[in-house]
Amino acid sequence: MYAIVEIAGQQFKVEKDKKIYVHRLDASEGDEVNFEKVLLVDDEGKVKVGTPTVKGAKVTAKVLEHVKGDKVLVFKKKRRKTYQKMNGHRQQFTQLVIDSIVG
């Protein structure tokens, strides 16, 4: 059984007991979070597609930890103009483990 769910503005394919990384959520480690925006549920071949969401479907997950992603370097240059700019950042992520899919 799997589901397509919208978390923090992005869509993820989730399955029970799988770990996923999503953009930082306002929940502390060990908390349980529920996601109501379930777009599709597949239960061994029985597919329910929402318009836009599946009614009564819910995904429950547990927050494992908050982590930082790899460093992303942004380099800008304009040739022959002596313009160079280097910038970088590390994205904040939350690691979730999917507990249950109800649909």
ZILINGI-V149467 format. One record per backbone hydrogen bond with DSSP energy under -0.5 kcal/mol. NH is the residue of the N-H (numbers start at 1). CO is the residue of the C=O. E is the energy in kcal/mol with one decimal. If there is no record, write none. Layout:
nh=NH co=CO e=E
nh=NH co=CO e=E
This chain:
nh=2 co=42 e=-1.9
nh=3 co=14 e=-2.1
nh=4 co=40 e=-2.3
nh=5 co=3 e=-0.6
nh=5 co=12 e=-2.6
nh=6 co=37 e=-2.5
nh=7 co=5 e=-0.6
nh=7 co=10 e=-3.1
nh=10 co=7 e=-1.7
nh=12 co=5 e=-2.7
nh=14 co=3 e=-3.0
nh=14 co=12 e=-0.6
nh=16 co=1 e=-0.7
nh=17 co=98 e=-2.7
nh=18 co=15 e=-1.6
nh=20 co=96 e=-2.2
nh=22 co=94 e=-2.4
nh=24 co=92 e=-1.3
nh=27 co=25 e=-1.7
nh=30 co=63 e=-2.6
nh=31 co=28 e=-2.0
nh=33 co=61 e=-2.9
nh=35 co=59 e=-2.6
nh=38 co=36 e=-2.0
nh=39 co=4 e=-2.7
nh=39 co=37 e=-0.6
nh=40 co=4 e=-1.3
nh=41 co=48 e=-2.3
nh=42 co=2 e=-2.8
nh=43 co=41 e=-0.5
nh=43 co=46 e=-2.4
nh=44 co=42 e=-0.7
nh=46 co=43 e=-1.4
nh=47 co=45 e=-0.9
nh=48 co=41 e=-3.0
nh=49 co=47 e=-0.5
nh=50 co=39 e=-2.5
nh=51 co=53 e=-1.2
nh=54 co=38 e=-2.9
nh=57 co=54 e=-1.3
nh=58 co=102 e=-2.8
nh=59 co=35 e=-2.0
nh=60 co=100 e=-2.5
nh=61 co=33 e=-2.8
nh=62 co=97 e=-2.5
nh=63 co=31 e=-2.6
nh=64 co=62 e=-0.6
nh=64 co=95 e=-2.9
nh=65 co=95 e=-1.0
nh=67 co=93 e=-2.3
nh=69 co=91 e=-3.2
nh=72 co=89 e=-2.8
nh=73 co=71 e=-0.5
nh=74 co=87 e=-4.3
nh=75 co=73 e=-0.5
nh=76 co=85 e=-2.9
nh=78 co=83 e=-1.9
nh=79 co=77 e=-0.5
nh=81 co=78 e=-1.4
nh=83 co=78 e=-1.0
nh=84 co=82 e=-0.6
nh=85 co=76 e=-2.6
nh=87 co=74 e=-2.9
nh=89 co=72 e=-1.7
nh=91 co=70 e=-0.6
nh=93 co=67 e=-3.3
nh=94 co=22 e=-2.7
nh=95 co=65 e=-3.1
nh=96 co=20 e=-3.0
nh=96 co=94 e=-0.5
nh=97 co=62 e=-2.0
nh=98 co=18 e=-2.2
nh=99 co=60 e=-2.4
nh=100 co=60 e=-1.6
nh=102 co=58 e=-3.2
nh=103 co=101 e=-0.5
